[in-house]
Amino acid sequence: MKIRHAAASDVGRLRKNNEDAFIANPALRIFAVADGMGGHASGEVASRIAVDSLQESIARAGQRKETPLPEDGTAVLSSPANVLVNGIRLANQRIYKSSLEKREYKGMGTTLVAVYFSDSSSIVANVGDSRIYQIRGQAIEQVTEDHSLVWEQYKQGLIAKETLSSSPFKNVVTRALGLQPTVDVEVKELGTQPGDCLILCSDGLSDMVPDDEMLKAVNELSGDLNGTCRELIRLANQRGGRDNITVLLIQIDPG
């Protein structure tokens, strides 16, 4: 599997600092976006701890012959899935520990969405409301489900998906890294094929740009991943740029 990627992050039009963070490491085959939360810039700290811890954990796992099981002793899906879940749980522990050590870090947390490509599979995991989309041809599909109050309302049929970003409860997440000593990570295997494009993004993009416009931007700028990232950020800012905007594109090419 040959992978190309591009990423970009922007502070948006209303925020003073960027609390998003991302990693794109083709050597380790790990890609992730984190959207931090918390006062006194602690959101920046939480998101950076998340992506750095995850990258470190993946690197260490590659040096071991066996993959330890997750903390609860239960196999998730496969060895690659265990590697990814262990890395996210390590990140959660480190953020939580840091939040107890400094007053200005109290209550900090972060969302996290990640893709890990092993030799045999593509594993996606998420905590919070950052998202992964999969584009195949002329179709776009949201791969992850938000861990948020409004998403629960949407699943129960109480509100339409188009109204999620305008709900007064939009920012109420039901899961995040760093808020508790342990965290429930949603993980699954993703079927991919040559030609697919994956979008990893913070809600600064998904709240501002509808799915069909993401699809249009990716297809119109086919092959120009850096240009597509810039265009998606431009669209989000054009619509108001109410939050930090991070976009990470992964193109799966024949190889």
C-alpha positions as CSV (number, residue, x, y, z in Angstrom):
1,M,0.0,0.0,0.0
2,K,1.5,3.3,-1.1
3,I,0.4,6.3,0.9
4,R,0.6,10.0,0.1
5,H,-0.4,12.7,2.6
6,A,-0.7,16.4,3.3
7,A,-1.8,18.3,6.4
8,A,-2.5,21.9,7.4
9,S,-3.7,23.7,10.5
10,D,-5.1,27.2,10.9
11,V,-6.1,29.2,14.0
12,G,-9.4,30.3,12.3
13,R,-10.9,33.7,12.4
14,L,-12.1,34.0,16.1
15,R,-9.6,32.2,18.2
16,K,-6.3,33.7,19.5
17,N,-4.3,30.5,19.7
18,N,-4.4,27.1,17.9
19,E,-5.3,24.2,20.3
20,D,-5.2,21.6,17.5
21,A,-2.3,19.3,16.9
22,F,-1.6,16.5,14.4
23,I,1.0,13.9,13.4
24,A,1.6,12.5,10.0
25,N,4.3,9.9,10.2
26,P,4.5,7.6,7.1
27,A,7.5,5.8,8.4
28,L,5.4,4.6,11.4
29,R,2.2,4.6,9.3
30,I,0.4,6.6,12.0
31,F,-1.7,9.7,11.3
32,A,-3.8,11.6,13.9
33,V,-5.6,14.8,14.7
34,A,-6.3,16.2,18.2
35,D,-8.4,19.1,19.2
36,G,-7.5,20.4,22.7
37,M,-9.8,21.9,25.2
38,G,-9.2,23.8,28.5
39,G,-8.4,27.3,29.7
40,H,-5.0,29.1,29.9
41,A,-3.8,27.5,26.6
42,S,-3.9,24.1,28.3
43,G,-5.8,22.7,25.3
44,E,-2.6,23.2,23.3
45,V,-0.8,21.1,25.9
46,A,-3.3,18.3,26.0
47,S,-3.4,17.9,22.2
48,R,0.3,18.0,21.9
49,I,0.8,15.4,24.7
50,A,-1.8,13.2,22.9
51,V,-0.1,13.1,19.5
52,D,3.4,12.9,20.9
53,S,2.5,10.0,23.2
54,L,0.7,8.2,20.5
55,Q,3.7,8.5,18.1
56,E,6.1,7.4,20.9
57,S,3.9,4.4,21.7
58,I,3.7,3.2,18.1
59,A,7.4,3.5,17.7
60,R,8.0,1.4,20.8
61,A,5.5,-1.2,19.6
62,G,7.4,-1.6,16.4
63,Q,10.5,-2.6,18.3
64,R,8.7,-5.4,20.2
65,K,7.9,-8.9,18.8
66,E,4.7,-9.2,20.8
67,T,2.0,-6.6,21.4
68,P,0.7,-6.4,24.9
69,L,-3.1,-6.4,25.4
70,P,-4.9,-3.2,26.4
71,E,-5.1,-2.3,30.0
72,D,-8.3,-4.3,30.7
73,G,-6.6,-7.4,29.4
74,T,-9.0,-7.8,26.5
75,A,-7.9,-8.2,22.9
76,V,-9.6,-5.6,20.8
77,L,-9.6,-6.7,17.1
78,S,-6.1,-7.6,16.2
79,S,-2.5,-6.9,17.2
80,P,-2.5,-3.6,15.2
81,A,-5.7,-2.5,16.9
82,N,-4.1,-3.3,20.3
83,V,-1.1,-1.2,19.4
84,L,-3.3,1.8,18.5
85,V,-5.6,1.5,21.6
86,N,-2.6,1.1,23.9
87,G,-1.1,4.3,22.4
88,I,-4.3,6.3,22.9
89,R,-4.7,5.0,26.5
90,L,-1.1,6.0,27.3
91,A,-1.9,9.5,26.0
92,N,-5.0,9.6,28.2
93,Q,-2.9,8.7,31.3
94,R,-0.3,11.3,30.6
95,I,-2.8,14.1,30.0
96,Y,-4.7,13.2,33.1
97,K,-1.5,13.0,35.2
98,S,-0.4,16.4,33.9
99,S,-3.8,17.9,34.7
100,L,-3.3,17.0,38.4
101,E,0.2,18.4,38.6
102,K,-0.4,22.0,37.5
103,R,-3.2,24.2,38.5
104,E,-3.3,25.8,35.0
105,Y,-3.8,22.4,33.5
106,K,-6.8,21.4,35.6
107,G,-9.6,20.1,33.5
108,M,-7.7,20.0,30.2
109,G,-8.5,17.4,27.6
110,T,-8.5,16.7,24.0
111,T,-10.3,14.8,21.3
112,L,-8.3,12.4,19.1
113,V,-8.9,10.6,15.8
114,A,-6.3,8.3,14.3
115,V,-5.5,5.9,11.4
116,Y,-2.8,3.3,11.8
117,F,-1.8,1.3,8.7
118,S,-0.3,-2.1,9.4
119,D,0.9,-4.7,6.8
120,S,-2.5,-6.4,6.8
121,S,-5.1,-3.8,7.8
122,S,-6.1,-0.2,8.3
123,I,-7.3,0.6,11.9
124,V,-9.2,3.7,12.8
125,A,-9.8,4.9,16.4
126,N,-11.4,8.0,17.9
127,V,-12.3,9.7,21.2
128,G,-14.5,12.8,21.0
129,D,-15.9,14.6,18.0
130,S,-13.0,15.0,15.6
131,R,-13.8,12.9,12.5
132,I,-12.5,10.7,9.7
133,Y,-14.2,10.7,6.3
134,Q,-13.6,8.2,3.5
135,I,-13.9,9.3,-0.1
136,R,-14.3,6.7,-2.8
137,G,-15.1,8.0,-6.3
138,Q,-18.1,10.3,-6.0
139,A,-19.1,9.2,-2.5
140,I,-18.1,10.4,0.9
141,E,-18.8,8.6,4.2
142,Q,-18.2,9.6,7.7
143,V,-16.2,6.7,9.2
144,T,-16.3,7.7,12.9
145,E,-19.2,8.6,15.2
146,D,-18.9,11.7,17.3
147,H,-18.8,11.2,21.1
148,S,-21.0,14.2,21.8
149,L,-24.4,15.1,23.2
150,V,-25.7,16.3,19.9
151,W,-24.6,13.1,18.1
152,E,-26.6,11.1,20.6
153,Q,-29.6,13.3,19.9
154,Y,-29.1,12.8,16.2
155,K,-28.9,9.0,16.6
156,Q,-32.1,9.1,18.5
157,G,-33.8,11.0,15.7
158,L,-34.3,14.1,17.8
159,I,-32.4,16.5,15.5
160,A,-31.2,16.4,11.9
161,K,-27.5,16.0,11.1
162,E,-27.5,19.3,9.3
163,T,-28.3,21.1,12.6
164,L,-25.6,19.5,14.7
165,S,-23.1,22.4,14.3
166,S,-25.7,25.0,15.2
167,S,-27.0,23.3,18.4
168,P,-26.4,25.2,21.7
169,F,-25.0,21.9,23.0
170,K,-22.5,21.4,20.2
171,N,-19.5,21.6,22.4
172,V,-20.6,19.1,25.0
173,V,-18.5,16.0,24.3
174,T,-19.2,12.7,26.1
175,R,-15.7,11.4,25.8
176,A,-12.3,13.0,25.7
177,L,-8.7,12.2,26.6
178,G,-7.4,13.4,29.9
179,L,-10.7,13.9,31.8
180,Q,-10.6,10.6,33.6
181,P,-7.9,8.0,34.6
182,T,-9.2,5.7,31.9
183,V,-10.9,6.2,28.6
184,D,-13.1,4.1,26.3
185,V,-11.6,4.1,22.8
186,E,-13.7,3.4,19.8
187,V,-11.7,1.3,17.3
188,K,-12.4,-0.6,14.1
189,E,-10.9,-1.9,11.0
190,L,-11.5,0.1,7.8
191,G,-11.6,-1.4,4.4
192,T,-9.5,0.6,2.0
193,Q,-8.6,0.3,-1.6
194,P,-6.3,2.2,-4.1
195,G,-7.9,5.5,-5.0
196,D,-9.5,6.1,-1.6
197,C,-8.9,9.4,0.2
198,L,-9.2,9.8,3.9
199,I,-9.9,13.1,5.6
200,L,-8.9,13.5,9.3
201,C,-10.2,16.7,10.7
202,S,-11.1,18.7,13.8
203,D,-14.6,20.0,14.1
204,G,-13.4,23.4,13.0
205,L,-13.7,22.0,9.5
206,S,-16.7,19.6,9.8
207,D,-18.8,22.3,11.5
208,M,-18.2,24.8,8.8
209,V,-18.0,22.7,5.6
210,P,-20.7,20.2,4.6
211,D,-19.7,16.7,3.6
212,D,-20.7,17.2,-0.1
213,E,-18.4,20.3,-0.3
214,M,-15.5,18.4,1.2
215,L,-16.1,15.7,-1.5
216,K,-16.2,18.4,-4.2
217,A,-13.0,20.0,-3.1
218,V,-11.1,16.7,-3.0
219,N,-12.3,15.6,-6.4
220,E,-11.8,19.0,-8.1
221,L,-8.2,19.2,-6.8
222,S,-7.5,15.5,-7.4
223,G,-3.9,14.6,-6.7
224,D,-3.0,18.0,-5.2
225,L,-3.3,17.2,-1.5
226,N,-1.6,20.3,-0.3
227,G,-3.9,22.5,-2.4
228,T,-6.9,20.6,-1.2
229,C,-5.9,21.2,2.4
230,R,-5.6,24.9,1.8
231,E,-9.0,25.0,0.0
232,L,-10.8,23.2,2.8
233,I,-9.3,25.6,5.3
234,R,-10.3,28.6,3.1
235,L,-13.9,27.3,2.9
236,A,-14.1,26.9,6.7
237,N,-12.8,30.4,7.3
238,Q,-15.1,31.8,4.6
239,R,-18.0,30.4,6.5
240,G,-16.9,32.1,9.7
241,G,-13.8,30.2,11.0
242,R,-15.3,29.9,14.4
243,D,-12.7,27.4,15.6
244,N,-9.3,26.1,14.9
245,I,-9.2,24.1,11.7
246,T,-7.0,21.1,11.0
247,V,-7.1,18.9,7.9
248,L,-5.0,15.8,7.3
249,L,-5.5,14.1,3.9
250,I,-4.3,10.6,3.1
251,Q,-4.4,9.3,-0.5
252,I,-4.0,5.5,-1.0
253,D,-2.3,4.9,-4.4
254,P,-1.6,1.7,-6.3
255,G,1.7,0.2,-5.2
